[in-house]
């Protein structure tokens, strides 16, 4: 019974940390794109904004999952490792976004959320986010 309580507590702790990191991912997309993200996705049905958010959440989840699976058996060290790798992954996704913004015409954030259709650049940003997440996840393991 003690093991199940410990494992349940660890699950709650890792879950809360993962949700906090995904909330940070939401905030990052909010800051890098014009307009209110929630309104664009849920009210306007903006597929470009939805793609950006979905990929950011998937990438963050992939990093957090890898960090959890490879973490030490010590819960506190595992939580710290997961937080650090999650934050690094999000930061690197932001860097990749701004690098793409620098080498592409116009403002990338505005291009990606302009209109209901997904701009082709959205798929490039999505691929970059997933690639960065895979690189960080690989570095973790």
N, C-alpha and C positions, 0 to 999 in steps of 0.2 A: 504494500500500500504506500509505503514511503517513496518507492521509486516512481510510482505513477503520479504522486503529488509533485515530486521534483521535476519530472518530465513535463507535466502539465504546466507548471510554473515557467519552465524554460520555454515552452511553446508560446505561452502568453507574452513573455518578455521579447522573444525573437519576432513574434507577430506584431507587437506594438512598435518595435524598432523598424521593421519592414514597412509598416503603414506610415510611420513618420517619414521615412526616406522617400516613399512614393508621394507623400504630400509635398515634400520638398521638390520632387520631380515635377509635380503639377505647378508649383510656384515658379520653377525655372521656365516652363513653357509659357506661363502667364507673363513673365517679365520679358521674354525674348520675342513675343508676338504682340502686335497691337490689339487693343480691344479687350473685353472681358472674356476670358476663355470659356467659362461655364455658359455664358449667354450664347457665344458663337456655336458651341457644340449642341447644347440641349434646346435652345430656342430657335436659332437660325439653321440648325442642321448642317453646320460647316464641316464637310468631310476632311478638308485639309487640316483643320485644327484638331479634329478627332484622331487623325492618323498620327500627328505629332505627339499628342498626349498618350495615345495607346502605345506607341513605340517607346516613349520615355518610361512609361510604367513597366512594360515588358523588360526593357533593358535593366532597369533598377531591380526588378524582381529576380532576374537572372543572376545579377551580381550578389544580391543578398542571399539567394538560395545557395550559391556556390560557397559563399563565405560561411554560411551556417553548416553546410555539409563537411567542410574542411576544417571547421573550428576545433579548438582544443576541447577536451572534455570539461574544462573549467568554464562555467557559465559566464562569469564576469569577463574573462579574457575573450571568450567567443563573442560576446556582445560588443566589446570594444573593437575586435577585429572586424566584425560585421559592419559596425558604424563607420570605421575608417575606410574600408573598401567601398562601401556604399557611397560615402561622400566623395571619395576619389573618382569613382565611376561617374557620378553626376557632374562633377567638375570637368572631367575629361570630355563628357558629352557636350557640355557648354563650350569648351574650347573648340571642339570639332565644328560645332554650329557656327561660331564666330569666324573660324577659318574659312568655312564655306561661304559665309556672308561676305568676307573680304574679297574672295576670288570670283564671285558671281555678280552679274549686273543687278542694280536696284537694291532694295532692302529685303533680305531673305525672309525675315519674319512676316513682313507685310505681304510678300508674294505668296507665301504658303497659306495664309488665311484669307486671301482675297477671293471671295466667291464661294459657292457651295461645292464646286467640283474640286478634286484634288489636283493641284498643279504638279506637273512631272517632277519638279524640284522636291516636292514632298517625299517622293520615293527615295530620292538621293539622301535626304536628311534622315529618313527612316533607316536606310541601309547603314549610314554612318553611325547612328546611335546604336544599332544592333551590333555592328562591328566593334565599336568601342566597348560596349558591354561584354562582348565575347572575349576581347583582349584582357579586360580587367578580370573577368571570371577565370580566364586561363592563368593569369598571373597569381591569382589567389590559390589555385589548386596545386 
